[in-house]
């Protein structure tokens, strides 16, 4: 039996791994993709992680992963399909085997929301994308649209504008949710055209994306934009489907836990984007990993 099993190898899970090993715990991280780093790997520039200004998401995620490996954390590639955690011995059921542990940290993060409009699924991978840093290179000197008004949409538009001939940034309000610094860059980038108060209705194209139909939510005026790609950045939702009925969650599926990361189940902790919190950032995810291990260590010592 392991002391500590961590599910997910994003910043929260990797930080928990580092702290777990340093606390002397036999620590295993289970990660579906087999690669450590999580969502950070697809972020172009991470400009707000203290001490590392301008580091790319890929480099930061890789550094965190390498740090955890250097501490001697074990990483297993498997997807977790269920948990039996009511008893003292926690059972983590994976696609390959069932693992037992004294304590469990859930750090499965969040995934992209979809819009649910016609053409979105049909043209997925054929011009519809949820990751500008992954797919942006395919749209060199072409016209793209980014949907959303948060940090990710702003970052995506700025990133794409470096290669695309034109980027439409389409936001449903007239004020951005994302950081003012990013909004200012987007507003002053020549080949970014911001379309406020508008939402997409459908994406069209025969084999690949050709058009995006939008309408203005204030005037109801419709418009068709000729685009080669549509990047959707309308937020994320937590990866907790496999935990329904196992731990307490809020109505959106975030695991209820405060900064101690304690869930309603003794010996089970939630860290990073997956838990209820006010600010979802790399730095708060990494902090959660440390806090969760502190709580888990106290619990293990009390057994
Ligand atoms: P977000 O902050 O939740 O923003 C989602 C955006 O999509 C909002 O502007 C929202 O509009 C819009 N939206 C949502 N549903 C929509 C729909 N159905 N149709 C049209 N627009 C829709 O999500 P995010 O940008 O993915 O960021 C997620 C988290 O990661 C945030 O906490 C963010 O701060 C963080 N993040 C941080 C960094 C960084 O610090 N470097 C980088 C990236 C992300 P409204 O504004 O009207 O709600």
Boltz pocket constraint, residues with backbone or C-beta under 6 A from the ligand:
constraints:
  - pocket:
      binder: B
      contacts: [[A, 43], [A, 45], [A, 46], [A, 47], [A, 48], [A, 114], [A, 115], [A, 147], [A, 148], [A, 149], [A, 150], [A, 151], [A, 152], [A, 153], [A, 155], [A, 170], [A, 171], [A, 172], [A, 173], [A, 175], [A, 176], [A, 177], [A, 178], [A, 198], [A, 199], [A, 233], [A, 234], [A, 235], [A, 236], [A, 279], [A, 280], [A, 281], [A, 282]]
      max_distance: 6.0
